[in-house]
Every structure is written in structure tokens, then in C-alpha cells.
Amino acid sequence: MKAPKIVRKLSPRRIFGTKSKQQKDTTPQKADEAPVPVVIKPDTPIVIKPNLAERSWRGFLQPLENVACSRTVGDSGSLASIDESMEEQTSSERKRFLAANNGNESKAMEQLQGYLKARNEHQGTQCQLERLYENLIAEHGQDYYDWMVASEAAKQAHNVAGDTPLPRIVRVHTMDNGKEACDLDGHRVLHFLPAQLDKSICSLKTYTLAIFLYLDRKLGRESEEQVTILMDLRAGAGWANPKVFNIMPFIEDTCQLMLSKFPERMHRAIIYPLPYALTCVLRGIVRNVLDTTTSKKLAILSGAAWVDSPLPKQQLLKYVDETVATICEDARLNDFKN
């Protein structure tokens, strides 16, 4: 008869490859104590990870191999819990979160686990909505479908009443050649239209959650892709059109979201057109929210932000070509309501 297998639980503090000093067990083991074996049942598959403490720093940055086994504990049939976040994180995520925290493993782990917890909390709702809205793909395209799933999941999470959908305040654009619109450096463009923010539908907190869920759907977790944000502050016909000054908290929340949940994802953020009087206000927000390296990625283009204000095209063409600028402008005009 084969001896039962022993399953060790991996401490969450060791997700980044080294054992925390605070977690080190200094209790002397009694000679008469023997480890309690775990009974193995072949019909209950689980996945555990190898001992990360035995991996080198370079090895930590490589994908972890999964080791399959089965287990039950005691007569109750309950399974010992495994930290789901440790099973889910990818090599690309570990690289990005480590880089964002200057190699500090404990801070990177805490931030990564916060991201994984946030995305897992809404996975079940999104799966249900995907089946409900799957017909939208053929009629309106994948990006519209992704926004509808993400925004409706955010509404349900915050118990927002009513059937009014959230306005589509962020999107990616597909060009005539089938490729997604990119900046001059080849980074995919995220086009924001925050003048559509309608607080009569829901709070800013719900919009922020919708953007988080949308970006999580658009950005591959196995990739280290960086994106360029184009945030057009101009008002639109038939939109809610909050004053530009009142859009500042949304800009701050978006910056914080990119830093906390999507670190190392932002190649550049271009905010336009911003009245000169508000430039100092925005730069003050940037100093409070962004570190020096990230703040250098922010470009502010001056100009008026009324419904009929022109696109600051010549300024924008430093970052995107004329085709992309035109696509973004056409999308804004097409969202006008008569």
C-alpha cells in the first residue's frame, strides 16, 4: 500500500519567492510530534504550486508549473483552502507589479493580491451578462459588447436601480484595415469621453468600477502591453456635460486606477483640450497622484472645451497620426444626441 501524500500549504507571504522574516516559524518542534498525513482522494482534483523559496530570483519571473494532486481533510469532507490569488497570477503580472514597486516584493504582492481580489469579485456576474449580451457582438462589435458587460456588472455590484445603460465613456477603435487604432509609437489607444458622465444614473464610484472591469477585459494578463490614453474633455450635444472643473475627480480616479490596478500599463496620457485656467489645477492633481516618472507621461493640450470647440489637431498629431485623430473625432460626433 502506497504511503499517503503530504500537501503543504504555501504561505501567501512567499508568493514573490522569498520567505518573510516575520513569518519565520521559530517554535521548536517536539520530538514526539509527527506530521499528520492528509488523506488522498483521487476524485477531488486541485492545483498547488511548488515551493517558491527554492526558486531563484530569475526563476521567480518564469511561469510556475502546476502540480496536480487530490486531497480531503478529516471526515467532514471539507477541503483545506488555497489562496486563489497565488494560483492565478501570471508571469507578466509579477513583472509589472514588481517593477511598479521598485522590486519590493511585499508591496508588489499586496498590490497584486488587491487587483486579483477586485477582478475575482465580479467574474460570476460578468459570465452571466456575457451570455445575456452575446448577440450584441454581431450588431455592434466586440468593444461595445465589452463595455456593456463591464458597465452592467458595475451597476449590479453597486445596486444601481433602473435599466438606463451607462454612457460609453471609454472605447478602442478599429480601423478600416481591421487593426486597432494606435499612437505613433505603436501603442493601442484608449479613447475617453468624460463629458458623457451622467451622475443622475450612478455615482462616480460606479463609473470607475465599470472602467476597471472594461480595462481588465481589454488588457491581456499574459502580456505587458502599454496603452495610450486620449481623454477628450469637450462637451457633446445631448450629453450630461459636467463642467470641466467637475471632471477633475474623474481624471484623478482614472490615474489612480491605472497606478493601483494596472501598473506599468500606461505609455502616455493625453488630456485635451483643457482651458488654460485649469491647467494648474490638473498639474496639482498630477503631483499628488502620480510619481515623477509617471507624471512625465502626461501631456496636456490647451484649448476650449465647448460642444463646437475644434479638435486641437496640430497638437494631437505629435502623438497620433491624422487617421487616428479623425476616427476619434468621428466617434465623438456619432455619439451626439439630437
HULIN-V304864 format. One record per residue. N is the residue number from 0. SS is DSSP state (A for helix, B for strand, O for the rest). BURIAL is b if it has 24 or more other ideal C-beta (glycine too) atoms within 12 Angstrom, else e. Layout:
n=<N N>
ss=<SS SS>
burial=<BURIAL BURIAL>
This chain:
n=<0 1 2 3 4 5 6 7 8 9 10 11 12 13 14 15 16 17 18 19 20 21 22 23 24 25 26 27 28 29 30 31 32 33 34 35 36 37 38 39 40 41 42 43 44 45 46 47 48 49 50 51 52 53 54 55 56 57 58 59 60 61 62 63 64 65 66 67 68 69 70 71 72 73 74 75 76 77 78 79 80 81 82 83 84 85 86 87 88 89 90 91 92 93 94 95 96 97 98 99 100 101 102 103 104 105 106 107 108 109 110 111 112 113 114 115 116 117 118 119 120 121 122 123 124 125 126 127 128 129 130 131 132 133 134 135 136 137 138 139 140 141 142 143 144 145 146 147 148 149 150 151 152 153 154 155 156 157 158 159 160 161 162 163 164 165 166 167 168 169 170 171 172 173 174 175 176 177 178 179 180 181 182 183 184 185 186 187 188 189 190 191 192 193 194 195 196 197 198 199 200 201 202 203 204 205 206 207 208 209 210 211 212 213 214 215 216 217 218 219 220 221 222 223 224 225 226 227 228 229 230 231 232 233 234 235 236 237 238 239 240 241 242 243 244 245 246 247 248 249 250 251 252 253 254 255 256 257 258 259 260 261 262 263 264 265 266 267 268 269 270 271 272 273 274 275 276 277 278 279 280 281 282 283 284 285 286 287 288 289 290 291 292 293 294 295 296 297 298 299 300 301 302 303 304 305 306 307 308 309 310 311 312 313 314 315 316 317 318 319 320 321 322 323 324 325 326 327 328 329 330 331 332 333 334 335 336 337>
ss=<O O O O O O O O O O O A A A O O O O O O O O O O O O O O O O O O O O O O O O O O O O O O B B B B B O O A A A O O A A A A O O O O O B B B B B O O O O O O O O O O O O O A A A A A O O A A A A A A A A A A O O O O A A A A A A A A A A A A A A A A O O A A A A A A A A A A A O O A A A A A O A A A A A A A A A A A A A A A A O O O O O O O O O O O O B B O O B O O O O O B O B O O O O O B B B B B O A A A O O O O O O O A A A A A A A A A A A A A A A O O O O O O O O B B B B B B O O O O O O O O O O O A A A A A A A A A A A A A A A A A A O O O O B B B B B B B B B O A A A A A A A A A A A A A A O O A A A A O O B B B B B O O O O O O O O O O A A A A O O O O O A A A A A A A A A A A A A O O O O>
burial=<e e e e e e b e e b b b b b b b b b e e e e e e e e e e e e e e e e e e e b e e e e e e e b e b b e e b e e b e e e e b b e e b e e e e b e b b e e e e e e e e e e b e b b e b b b e b b b b b b b b b b e e e b b e b b e b b b b b b e b b e e b e e b b e e b b e e b e e e e e e e e b b b b b b b b b b b b b b b b b e b e e e e b b b b b b b b b e e e e e e b b b b e e e b b b b b b b b b b b b e e b b e b e b b b b b b b b b b b b b b e b e e b b b b b b b b b b b b b e e b b b b e b e e b b b b b b b b b b b b b b b b b b b b b b b b b b b b b e e b b e b b e e b b e e b b e e e b e e b b b b b e b e b e e e b e b b e e e b e e b b e e e b b e b b b e b b e e b e e e>
